[in-house]
Amino acid sequence: MAQYFTDFGNYTTGVKPSDWTVTGSDSATDSDFIVRDEAGATGGKYVELVDNNDFVTRFLTWDLAGTFQDGEILIRSRNRQAYNTSIYLAQARRDNASGDNSSGVSAQQRAQNIIINEDGNSISSVSDKAGNNEWFWTRFSFQGTALKVRFWVSGTEPVTWDLEVTATATSTGAVGFAPMNSKRQFDIDVFSVGTGGDSAPSTAPATGPNTPINPSITSLLATSARLNWEQG
C-alpha cells in the first residue's frame, strides 16, 4: 500500500511535469501538457491540457505511482469552457503500453456532467456538476468490481458518493488524466493516488506519526519517507 500526492508546486514552469509520460496518438507530444504558475492554485502551479483546436488522443500518466490494480485517485481540476470539453479526470488503464485512452476505467467530466466509464463506455452518470472556470474536486475509487465517484466544489469533502456502480474487475494499469475527444483547455491543480486500500490524500503524506511534511515538498521525497517509516 502507498500514497502519492502532488500539487505540481515542485515542477518547472513552462514544460511538461518531469516524471509524467505522454502517450496517445503519434501527434501527441510533451507540449500538450504544460506547468503554469497561478497564485490561486494549491501549490502555486497547475498543469494545463493545452487547447490545440483538435481532437488528438493524449494521455498523461504518473511514472512515480507505477502500475497497480485497486486504488483511489483524487484530483482538483477546472474546465475553461463546458462546451466541447470532455476530459478523463482520473483513469486506471488496463494496458500501460497502449495509447488507447478508452482502455480501463475512468471518471470523466463531459460538459457539466460526471460519468463513470469502463473501456470507453458510460455505465453511470450524474448531470450539472461543474461550472466554467471553477476549481472542483473529484475522488474516484476503483476496488475490484466496485467503482465510485464523489464530487464537490469547495469546503469539507462529502461523505456520500455521487455515483456507485459495479463493473468487471480491473487489472493492473497506470493512472493519469487525458482529454477525450476534446479540444478545450483543462487545468489540473492536484493529483493524488492511494493503492492497496490506502485513500488518495488531500495533502502530502506525513513522514511519520509526529513529522508533518509541507505539501509543496517534492512528491518523491514525501512518498519515499512515508514508505520507509512504514516498513521500519
GIQUI-V389432 format. One record per pair of residues at least 6 apart in sequence whose C-alpha atoms are under 6 Angstrom apart, sorted by the first residue. I is the first residue (numbers start at 1). J is the second residue. If there is no record, write none. Layout:
# GIQUI-V389432
i: {I | I}
j: {J | J}
This chain:
# GIQUI-V389432
i: {1 | 1 | 2 | 2 | 3 | 3 | 4 | 4 | 4 | 5 | 5 | 5 | 6 | 6 | 6 | 7 | 7 | 7 | 8 | 8 | 9 | 9 | 9 | 9 | 10 | 11 | 13 | 13 | 14 | 14 | 15 | 15 | 16 | 16 | 16 | 16 | 19 | 20 | 20 | 20 | 21 | 21 | 22 | 22 | 23 | 23 | 23 | 24 | 24 | 24 | 24 | 25 | 28 | 32 | 33 | 33 | 34 | 34 | 35 | 35 | 36 | 36 | 37 | 37 | 38 | 38 | 43 | 46 | 46 | 47 | 47 | 48 | 48 | 49 | 49 | 50 | 51 | 51 | 51 | 53 | 54 | 55 | 55 | 55 | 58 | 59 | 59 | 60 | 60 | 61 | 61 | 62 | 67 | 67 | 67 | 68 | 68 | 69 | 69 | 70 | 70 | 71 | 71 | 71 | 72 | 72 | 72 | 72 | 72 | 73 | 73 | 73 | 73 | 73 | 74 | 74 | 74 | 74 | 74 | 75 | 75 | 75 | 75 | 76 | 76 | 76 | 76 | 77 | 77 | 77 | 77 | 77 | 78 | 78 | 78 | 78 | 78 | 79 | 79 | 79 | 80 | 80 | 80 | 81 | 82 | 82 | 83 | 85 | 85 | 85 | 85 | 86 | 86 | 86 | 86 | 87 | 87 | 87 | 87 | 87 | 88 | 88 | 88 | 88 | 89 | 89 | 89 | 90 | 90 | 90 | 90 | 91 | 91 | 91 | 91 | 92 | 92 | 92 | 92 | 92 | 93 | 93 | 93 | 93 | 94 | 94 | 94 | 94 | 95 | 96 | 96 | 102 | 102 | 103 | 104 | 104 | 105 | 105 | 106 | 106 | 107 | 107 | 108 | 108 | 112 | 112 | 112 | 113 | 113 | 113 | 113 | 114 | 114 | 115 | 115 | 116 | 116 | 116 | 117 | 136 | 136 | 137 | 137 | 137 | 138 | 138 | 139 | 139 | 140 | 140 | 141 | 141 | 144 | 145 | 145 | 145 | 145 | 146 | 147 | 147 | 148 | 148 | 149 | 149 | 149 | 150 | 150 | 192 | 193 | 194 | 203 | 204 | 206 | 206 | 207 | 207}
j: {195 | 196 | 194 | 195 | 193 | 194 | 192 | 193 | 223 | 192 | 204 | 219 | 190 | 191 | 219 | 43 | 189 | 190 | 45 | 46 | 43 | 44 | 45 | 216 | 218 | 17 | 35 | 36 | 34 | 35 | 34 | 35 | 30 | 33 | 34 | 35 | 63 | 61 | 62 | 63 | 60 | 61 | 59 | 60 | 58 | 59 | 99 | 57 | 58 | 59 | 99 | 57 | 58 | 50 | 48 | 49 | 47 | 48 | 46 | 47 | 45 | 46 | 44 | 45 | 44 | 45 | 216 | 188 | 189 | 187 | 188 | 186 | 187 | 185 | 186 | 185 | 183 | 184 | 185 | 183 | 183 | 181 | 182 | 183 | 178 | 177 | 178 | 176 | 177 | 175 | 176 | 176 | 172 | 173 | 174 | 172 | 173 | 171 | 172 | 142 | 143 | 142 | 194 | 195 | 140 | 141 | 193 | 194 | 200 | 139 | 140 | 192 | 193 | 200 | 138 | 139 | 191 | 192 | 200 | 137 | 138 | 190 | 191 | 136 | 137 | 189 | 190 | 135 | 136 | 187 | 188 | 189 | 133 | 134 | 135 | 186 | 187 | 132 | 133 | 186 | 132 | 133 | 185 | 132 | 111 | 132 | 111 | 110 | 111 | 182 | 184 | 109 | 110 | 180 | 182 | 108 | 109 | 178 | 179 | 180 | 108 | 177 | 178 | 179 | 107 | 108 | 177 | 106 | 107 | 176 | 177 | 105 | 106 | 175 | 176 | 104 | 105 | 173 | 174 | 175 | 103 | 104 | 173 | 174 | 104 | 171 | 172 | 173 | 173 | 173 | 174 | 119 | 120 | 119 | 118 | 119 | 117 | 118 | 116 | 117 | 115 | 116 | 114 | 115 | 128 | 129 | 130 | 126 | 127 | 128 | 129 | 125 | 126 | 124 | 125 | 122 | 123 | 124 | 123 | 152 | 153 | 151 | 152 | 153 | 150 | 151 | 149 | 150 | 148 | 149 | 147 | 148 | 169 | 166 | 167 | 168 | 169 | 166 | 164 | 165 | 163 | 164 | 161 | 162 | 163 | 161 | 162 | 200 | 200 | 200 | 215 | 215 | 212 | 213 | 225 | 226}
